[in-house]
Amino acid sequence: MKNTWNLEILYKGFEDEAFSADIKSLDEKIAALNTLAENAKNMDSLSLVREFIALQNSLNHYAGKLFIYCNLRYSANTEDGEAASTMGVLMGKLSA
């Protein structure tokens, strides 16, 4: 049985351009969701629901991929401070 996994299928590290791009995309989706919430009272229900679902699905895609990477790195090495710190940053972004 193989006891290691290769996370490079997700990202090559925290310095990977793809990781940075996904963080940026996550930030953009969070901003768009906040804007949608601000404009919700001026939208018809159907449009609001459609936009919300589309944004939430996209946000979940980026957040899930980023969290999975951090969590797997941390699971493999609980002394990986960078993984723990990045998970904290991600949680902060999502809770704000």
Secondary structure, 3 states (H helix, E strand, C coil): CCCCCCHHHCCCCCCCHHHHHHHHHHHHHHHHHHHHHHHHHHCCHHHHHHHHHHHHHHHHHHHHHHHHHHHHHHHHCCCCHHHHHHHHHHHHHHHC
